Every structure is written in C-alpha cells, then in structure tokens.
C-alpha cells in the first residue's frame, strides 16, 4: 500500500501521497525550500491507519516548493438586454506547486 495523509490547509483538505505533486493556493516561501504541514487529519503508513481527533498528534507532512505560477484564466460577464449594459471580468489564481517528500508520525 502507498503511504498517504489527509491535511487541512485553510478551508481546504488535501489527500497527499508520498512523491506526489500538488497545485494549491499560493504559499509563502522560496522555490526549493521545505515546508511542513502539521494539521494532519488522517495518515496511512503501511497497514496502519491513524484517524485524528481532530488531528493526528505528532504527525507532519514535509513538502518542497517547486514553483509559483498563475492558473488558467476564469472569465465571466453579465449583460442586460436592450439597455447596452455589458460587464466582463477575468481572474487568474496564484498557485504553488509542491512535491510531497515524506509523511512522518510519532
């Protein structure tokens, strides 16, 4: 079985496997620096599964920041018929790509 963990970052929860790449909202930090997530909700290492109450005590996930980039453009708009009213806007989310290096428990 593959080692994996479920972490909480802000309002989101992510399922991470060792060696996996993940794009998530912008994280402060330099490229090639290590970050740790200590808000771990569940871990599975080998056949041992640990469920947190609400978090797993002493567990952490160590990741490396690979790059910062902007996601795809989201475009939206609205209009009102017969009144020449049109409004358009767009948005590109700031993202960070990370690589999961290790999942540690006590």
Secondary structure, DSSP 8 states (H G I E B T S, - for coil): ---EEEEEETTEEEEEETT-EEEEE---S-TT-EEEE--EEEEEETTEEEE-SSS-TT-EEEEEEEEEEEEEEEEEEEEETTTTEEEEEEEEEEEEEEEEEEEE--
